[in-house]
Amino acid sequence: MSMKLRVIITGTTGMVGEGVLAECLTHPEVEKILVINRRSCGITHPKLTEILHPDFFDLAPVASQLTGYNACFFCLGVSSVGLREEQYYSLTYTLTLNFAEIVAKQNPGMTFCYISGAGTDSTEKGRINWARVKGKTENDLMKLPFKKAFACRPGFMLPSREARNVPGYFGVFRVLYPVLRPLFPKFVSTLKEVALAMINSAIFGFEKPVLEVPDLVELSKRK
C-alpha cells in the first residue's frame, strides 16, 4: 500500500474502541495511533500515543495534538437508556460534531469513520429518538470537509476472547453466535470484521457512505 495510516481513535475504554485499537496495533498499514480518552486504556505500544482529556466538549487545550493524521475512528458513544432526550442529544450529536469539526479543520484529507448503529434513521423524522439523533449525526458528519466520511452501522458484534471491556451478557451472545450468524447475516458480525472494515475504508474507500452489516463484512475482506 502506498498510504500508511495515522489514526485517531476515540472510545478505546469501551468494547468497540478496544477492538478497533487491537486491530490497528497489529495492522501493517497503520503506522501511528493516537487515542484520546477520559481515562487510560491501559495499553502501551510503540505505535501508540494516548491523550487523557476530561472534557470532549472543550478540546481547545489538546487541539494542537490532533494534527497530522489521515484517519479517525470515532467509537465513543452512550446508550440512550436512562438519559433524557436532551442529554442523549448532547452526548451523541453535539459531542461528536464538536470533535469532528476540529479534526476536519486540523487534518485536510482525513477519512472519518463513525460508529453509529443498525436501525439508525437517516430521515431524522422517525418515532425513535436515538435513531433520529444518530441519523442527524451521520448526516451532518457527511457535510464536513473530510476526504471521506463513513457511518458504520453494526448490529450484534462478537468481540475477541481477549477483550476486557465486554458487558457480562455477551457471554450468552458468544454461545449463541454460531446459530445467530447464519440466521441473521444482516445484523450479526464479529467486532474484528467491523474494525477491519474501518481500516479498509481509509485505505480503499467504499462505494457507499453508510455501511450496514453486510457492507462492513464485505469491506473487511478487501486486500
Buried (B, 14 or more C-beta within 10 A) or exposed (E): EEEEBBBBBBBBBBBBBBBBBBBBBEBEBBEBBBBBBEEEBEBEEEBBEBBEBEEBEEBEEBEEBBEEBBBBBBBBBBEBEEBEEEEBBBBBBBBBBEBBBBBBBBBEEBBBBBBBBBBBBBEBEBEEBBBBBBBBBBBBBBEBEBBBBBBBBBBBBBBBEEBEBBEEEBEEBEEEBEEBBEEEEEBBBBBBBBBBBBBBBBBEEBEEBBBBBEBBBBBBEBE
